[in-house]
Amino acid sequence: MDFLSAHAPEQLPGSRPLPPVEGAVEAPHGTTIVAASFDGGVVLAGDRRATMGNVIAQRDIEKVFPADEYSAVGIAGTAGLAVEMVKLFQLELEHFEKVEGSQLSLEGKANRLSTMIRSNLGMALQGLAVVPLFAGFDVDREKGRIFSYDVTGGRSEEPGFAAVGSGSVFARGALKKLYREELTEQQAATVVVQALYDAADDDSATGGPDLARRIYPIVAVITEDGYRKLAEDEVSAIARTVHEGRLQQPNGPQAPVV
């Protein structure tokens, strides 16, 4: 980014001039991303639907990407700009590692992503916002951590769990009821799929598990062993278990009153 800023600033995503428009710009948008930490790491997951206005633009978009060996990014907002930002972020982290001979700290990665989001503010004000969710395993603190952002690049560390995107209100409500600090990796993966299911239940822009087309959420786990994307059969098993439970309890697992 520094090199482009000095030699070809017009190539940066946030520096490209946009013609004046009236009303919102119609472009595919990605929703919804959720994350939850567990004892030994963190889980990051996203649904597969992209919308453009009231139309489903894509049913199987991928919204969760590895940033490097120990971190991942889930994208919400304008899909094209978000994917481009993630690729640039991946390149930044790889470049730092090659130049310095060591990885950037998780805190440093979170701060760098914040700067990149802030550079897109001009486009965000025209309706082309990118709001990612960043999660990773902190090798210094030996635990998973989650960071959320706003369109201005403001960064907040989220304790335990987080959600972004149009279905985040419903997903966060589900996470508040299901999350516990002592979750295992398998339980945390099930919790985030439950949260995405609840988001899809109430938010038309969020896609739930599509059993007919075999389209399931993308679920990634980051531990001390690094980034791992769950295989389709693993996510399929979790999604089918959640679906079977919803046939008996359409509103999902019931949390105790007290």
N, C-alpha and C positions, 0 to 999 in steps of 0.2 A: 504493500500500500504506500509506503514511503517513497519507493522508487517510482511508482506510477504518479504519485502526487507531484514529484519533481519534474518528470520527463513527459508524461502524457496524462495530465489530470482529467481530461475529457473521457478517458477510458474507465474511470471509476464509476461504479453503478450510481452513486449519489450525485455525480457531477454531470450526468447527461441531461441536456436541456430537454424539457417536454413542452410541446405546443400548448397554448391555453385551451382548456376544455370547459364545457359547461356540464355540471353534474358529475356523478361518479364514473371513473374509468372502469369498464368491464374487462376483467382479467381473472383467470382462475385463481381461487383462493383456497388455501389449505387450512383445515381445522380437524381435529382438536388434539392437543398434546398433553400427556400426563406423565408424572414421575413420582416415584416413591422410593425412599431409602429403606434398607434392611440391614441386619447385622452382617456386615461384610461387603456392602456395596450399594448399588442403586439400580433401579429399573426405570427405563425411559420407553414410552410407548406412544403410538399415534394411530388414529384411524386412517382409512384409505381413501376417503372421499374428498374431491376437490369440486367446488361450486363456482359458478359464474352467474351472479344474480340468483334467479330462482331455478336455474338449470344445473343438473349434475354434469360438470365438465369432464370428470374422470372418476372411475370407481376404484382404481387400484394404484393411486399415486403413493409414492414412498415419501414419508415426511421425517423419518429418523435416520440420521447419518452419523458415522463415526467421525469425530474431529481429529483424534489421534488414538494412540494405543489405550489411553486411560480416560477418554472423555467422548461425549456424543452430543449432538445438537438435534432438537426436534423443531420443525419449522411450522409456524402459523402465519397467515397473511398471504401476500401476493406470491404465488408459487414460483414464478420464473425468477423474480428478484431474490427470493429466499434461497433457492438452489444455487444461484450464482454467488451469493454471499457465503454460503457454506463452503463452496469450492475454494473461494479466496481465503477463507478462514483456515481450511485444511492446509493450503499452500503456505500460509503464514507460519503455522505451527511447525510444519516440516522444515521450512527455511530456517527458523530460529534454532531448531535442533541440530541442523547441519552446520550452522555458523558457530553456535556456542558449544556444541558437543554435549549438550544436556537438554532435558525437556524443560519447558516453561512450567512454572508452578500452576496448580489448578486455579489459584486466585489470579495469576497473571493472564491465564487463558480467558477467564471470565471478564477481566478488565479489557482485554484486547477486543473481544466480541462486542463489548459495550461501545467502544470507539467506532467500530464498523457500523453498528446500528445507527449511531448518531450521524454518521456521514450520509445516511439515507433519509435524513429528516425532510429534505426538500420534496422528495417523492412521496413520503408518508403524508405530508400535508395536502397532496393531490389525490390521496386515497390509495396509494400503493405502499402500504405499510408492511413491514416485516417485524414480527415479534416472536423470537425463538425462545426455547427453553433449553438451558444448558445444564448438563449433569456429568459427573465424573467421579472417579475414585481418587481421593487425595492421598498420595503415597506418603506424605509427611505426617498427616493426621491419622492415616490408616482407616479411613471411613469414606462412605459415599456422601457427596454434597450436591445440592441443587440450586441453580440460579435462575431467576426470572428477570424479564426486562420490560420496559415500556418503549414506546416509539421514539422517545428522545435519547435512548441509550441508558436510561436510569436502571441500575442493577440492584437486585435484592436477593439475599440468600434466603431460601425457604427451608424451614425446619421440617423434616419428615416427608412432606409431599407438596406437589404443586400442579397447576393446570393452566394452560393458556389456550386461546382460540374461542370461537363462538360458543362452543359447548362447555367451556371451562366452568361456568357457574354450576352446572349440573354435575359435572365430573368432580369438582371440588367438594360439593355436598356429599357425594358418595364416598370420597376419600376420607372426609372427616368422620364418617360413621364406621368405616372398615379398617382404617389404618391403626396399627399398633407398632410400637418400637421393636418388639421381639419377633417380627415377621421373619420367616425364612425366605430364601430366594423364590421358591415355588409359590409361596403364599403372596409375596409382593407382586409377582407376575399376574396372579389371579386377581388381586385387588385392582390393578390398573386396567385389566380387561373388564372387570365389573364396572369400573368408573366410566370407561368408554361406552359400555353398553347403556348405562344410565344417561350419558350425554346424548347418545343417538336416540334414546327414547323420547327426549324432549326438545332436541335441537335438530331441525331439518337439514342443516349443513354438515352434520356429523354422521358418518356411516357406521352402522354396527356390523358385527361379523356377518358376512354374506355366505351362508352355508350352501346355498344353491350354486353359486359361482366359485365357491372355495376361495373367497377373498377374506383374509383375516388381518387383524391389526399387526403392525410391525412392533415387535417387542425386543428391546436390547437390554442386556445386563452388563454392567461394568463392575468388576471386582479387582482384587490385587493381581489376578491373572490377566487382566485387560478387558477389552471390549469383546462382547460376543452377541451376535444376533441370533435369537432363538430360531430354530428350524421351523419350517411350516408345519410339520407334524406335531411339534411341541405346542405351538400356538393353537393349532387346530384342536388338539385335545383339551386345552384350557377353555377355548371358546365353546366347544360342544358341551363341556361340563357346565359352564355358565348358562348356556341356552337350555339345557335340560332342567336346571334349577329354576329358571324363569318360567318354564311351563307349569311348575307347581306354585311358584311365588313370582308373579309378573313384575312386582316392584323390587325384587331382589332380596338379599339377606336382610333380616330385621335386626337392628341394633337394640340392645337393652335400654329400657326407659331410664333407669338409673344405674 
